[in-house]
Amino acid sequence: MLPKDPCQKQACEIQKCLQANNYNELKCQTVIQELRKCCARYPKGRSLVCSGFEKEEENLTLKSGSK
């Protein structure tokens, strides 16, 4: 059995918020920040739900470094 994802709860909260707000991300910034905080607490690769944020941050780093 796989260990429970440490940030699964925050990911579920984002889904609930998005559904309740007609997928308007601006209305869910607080819960999105909570997921980012959770992801920052764990080593890269520890949380599957954080993998999207990790890739997003890598892309931002690459873009800012190419200027």
C-alpha positions in Angstrom: 0.0 0.0 0.0 1.3 3.5 -0.9 1.8 6.0 1.9 -0.9 8.7 2.1 0.0 11.8 0.1 0.8 14.5 2.7 -0.9 17.3 0.7 -3.9 15.4 -0.6 -6.2 17.3 1.8 -5.2 20.6 0.4 -5.6 19.4 -3.2 -9.1 18.2 -2.4 -9.9 21.6 -0.9 -8.8 23.3 -4.2 -11.1 21.0 -6.2 -14.0 21.8 -3.9 -13.3 25.5 -4.1 -13.0 25.5 -7.8 -16.3 23.6 -8.2 -18.1 25.9 -5.8 -16.8 29.0 -7.7 -17.4 27.9 -11.3 -13.6 27.2 -11.7 -12.6 30.8 -11.0 -9.0 30.4 -9.7 -9.0 34.0 -8.4 -11.6 33.0 -5.8 -9.5 30.1 -4.6 -6.2 31.8 -4.1 -6.2 31.1 -0.3 -6.6 27.4 -0.7 -4.1 27.3 -3.6 -1.6 29.1 -1.3 -2.2 26.4 1.4 -1.3 23.7 -1.1 1.9 25.6 -2.0 2.8 25.9 1.7 2.2 22.2 2.2 4.4 21.3 -0.9 7.2 23.5 0.4 7.3 21.4 3.6 8.2 18.2 1.8 11.1 17.2 -0.4 10.6 17.2 -4.1 8.9 14.0 -5.3 7.4 13.2 -1.8 3.9 14.4 -2.8 2.3 13.4 -6.1 -0.2 16.3 -5.9 2.7 18.7 -5.6 4.3 17.6 -8.9 2.4 20.1 -10.9 3.6 23.0 -8.8 7.2 21.6 -8.9 7.0 21.6 -12.7 5.5 25.1 -12.8 8.3 26.4 -10.6 10.9 24.8 -12.8 9.4 26.4 -15.9 9.4 29.8 -14.2 13.0 29.4 -13.1 14.0 28.4 -16.7 12.2 31.4 -18.2 13.6 33.9 -15.8 17.1 32.5 -16.2 17.0 32.9 -20.0 16.6 36.7 -19.9 
